[in-house]
Amino acid sequence: MGRPVTRWVRRPSSGTMAYVGMAAICVFGLAVVVLLGQWRTGSLMMSAGLMLGAIARVLLPERLSGLLRVRRKWIDVLMLNGAAIMLAFMALAIPER
């Protein structure tokens, strides 16, 4: 008899899980906008998701950053924070009717 075949399953990195969480929050915020029509709440949720992604990118080391690692760390953080701040500013600056 031969040795049993061992299958190695690679677990996703912490950065990949952070990316999935960030994307899930953003999709949920978009669903709030589309399905419930509450654009301010949904936009702030999407902004929070992007901000959490930026925080995760800062805290995780390069080898664990997974799908959050696109460019250099400072560029990734700058882009995620910039998008989050602009989205939150638009959500808060536009007056209610």
N, C-alpha and C positions, 0 to 999 in steps of 0.2 A: 504494500500500500504506500502511496505517495503522501507527501505532506498536504494538509488541507490548505486550500488557497485562502490567503488572508487579503482582504480588501481594505485598503486604507481610504478612509473618508476624511477629506480635508475640511476642517471646520472653518467657517468664514471668520475673517479677522474682526477685531473690535471696530475698526474703521468702516468695514463693510456693513456691520450691524448698525453703526451710527448713521451711515448713509441711508440705509433702509428706513430707519426711524425718522430721519429728516424728511425723506420723500413721502412717507406715510402721513406725517403731520401736514405737509404741503398739499397732498392730495385730499386729505380730510378738509382742510381749509377751502380748497377749491370746490369741494362738494357742498360746503356750507354756502358759498357764494351762488353756485348754480342751482342747487335744489331748494334752498331756503330763501334765497334772495337777500341775505344779510351780508352785503359786500364788505362792510367795515369789519365785522367780526371775522369773516373768512380771510380777509387780507391781513389782519393782525395775527391770525393763526399761521398763515404762510410765512409771515415775517419771523415769528417765533421759531418755526422750523428751520429757517435759514440761519438764524442766530445760533441755535443749538448745534447745527452742523459746523459753524465757524468755531464755536467753543470746543467741540470735539476735535477739530483739526488742530487747534492750538495745543490741546492737552495730550493727544496721542503721539507717540514717537513715529518716525518715518516708516519703520518696518511694519507697524501695525495700523497705519492709516488707511489701508485698503482703497475702496472706491472714492474716498474723500480726497485722495492724493491725485491731483490732476497736473498741477504745475508746482512751482516752489511754494513752500508753506506760506510765506508772507503774501504771495499773490492770491492763493486760495482763500486765505482769511480776509484779505482786503475785498475781494469780489463778493464773497458770501455776506460779509458785514455791510458792504455798500448796498447790495440788493435788499437786504433786510431793513436797513435804515430808510432807504427810499420808499419801500413798500409801506412801512409803518408811517412815514411822514405823509404819504398820500392818503392813507386811511384816516389819519387824524386831522389833516389840514382841510379836507373837503367838508364843507358844512352840510348839516342835515337839511332836508327840505321841510 
